[in-house]
Amino acid sequence: MKPQAPLHGLIVEFTTPEDILRATQQTWQAGYRRVDAYAPYPVEGLAAAIGLKRSPIPSLVLMGGLVGAASGFAMQFYSMAVDYPFNAGGRPRNSWPVFIPITFEMLILVASVSALLGLLFVTGLPQLHHPVFYVPGFDRASQDRFFLCIEATDAKFDLKETSRFLLLLNPLGPVVEVPRDSLGPPRPATGAALHGAIAEERISPQVGEQEQQR
């Protein structure tokens, strides 16, 4: 018998951007903070709904550009005014207009490299494996489906209660357990009893209203 894989989290599927946005907002309001949403295209308000902060990449690019420009200027000044001064046509040693092209090129070079390295660092790329890749139908996250995952590392995470909460969001299918590694395939997190309890909670208010009308 294979050991049970550590749990990465619970994931559910939705069909429209309005549904994933509503579900994500309700999840955040319920107190869950380790939440991730997957969509085939940008959904307005979804990043804010899961609590994403402003990306640090623009600041990294700015600092990289300034460092590159300063390095390019200092390199030229040192070589032409300090290390090997040369009087060409009576021009001053610090002939800064001549330094501008290389200074600009160094600014662009270092800023571009900073953007690339910053992107890889912030996003954790390259990442050839992720637990949600094993979720059945997750390939449609790049086509026409939307997924919401609550990670097991969330302080409020409880397998039964979190599964019940996700079912109340009216997902397309069942709640699926996502293993952290490949020791076991994803499996439905809730059995028939929990699905029946959720259905009973949804139906009972309607039955009560009908009895009152009678």
LINPE-V968385 format. One record per residue. RES is the residue in one small letter. NEAR is the number of other C-alpha atoms within 8 Angstrom. Layout:
res near
RES NEAR
RES NEAR
This chain:
res near
m 2
k 5
p 5
q 6
a 10
p 7
l 9
h 12
g 13
l 15
i 12
v 14
e 11
f 13
t 10
t 8
p 10
e 6
d 9
i 14
l 12
r 8
a 10
t 13
q 10
q 8
t 9
w 11
q 7
a 6
g 7
y 13
r 8
r 9
v 10
d 9
a 12
y 8
a 13
p 11
y 5
p 6
v 9
e 5
g 7
l 11
a 9
a 8
a 11
i 13
g 7
l 7
k 5
r 4
s 5
p 6
i 10
p 8
s 7
l 11
v 12
l 9
m 9
g 12
g 14
l 9
v 10
g 15
a 13
a 9
s 10
g 13
f 12
a 8
m 8
q 9
f 12
y 9
s 10
m 12
a 11
v 8
d 7
y 7
p 9
f 7
n 8
a 5
g 4
g 5
r 7
p 6
r 10
n 7
s 8
w 6
p 5
v 6
f 11
i 9
p 7
i 9
t 14
f 10
e 9
m 13
l 15
i 10
l 10
v 12
a 14
s 9
v 8
s 11
a 12
l 8
l 8
g 10
l 10
l 10
f 8
v 8
t 6
g 7
l 8
p 5
q 6
l 4
h 5
h 6
p 12
v 7
f 8
y 9
v 11
p 6
g 6
f 10
d 8
r 9
a 13
s 9
q 7
d 9
r 13
f 15
f 14
l 15
c 11
i 13
e 12
a 11
t 8
d 10
a 5
k 6
f 12
d 8
l 7
k 7
e 8
t 10
s 13
r 10
f 8
l 11
l 12
l 8
l 7
n 6
p 11
l 8
g 6
p 10
v 13
v 13
e 13
v 16
p 15
r 10
d 8
s 8
l 9
g 9
p 9
p 11
r 7
p 9
a 11
t 12
g 7
a 6
a 7
l 9
h 10
g 8
a 8
i 11
a 8
e 8
e 8
r 8
i 8
s 8
p 8
q 8
v 8
g 8
e 8
q 8
e 7
q 6
q 5
r 4
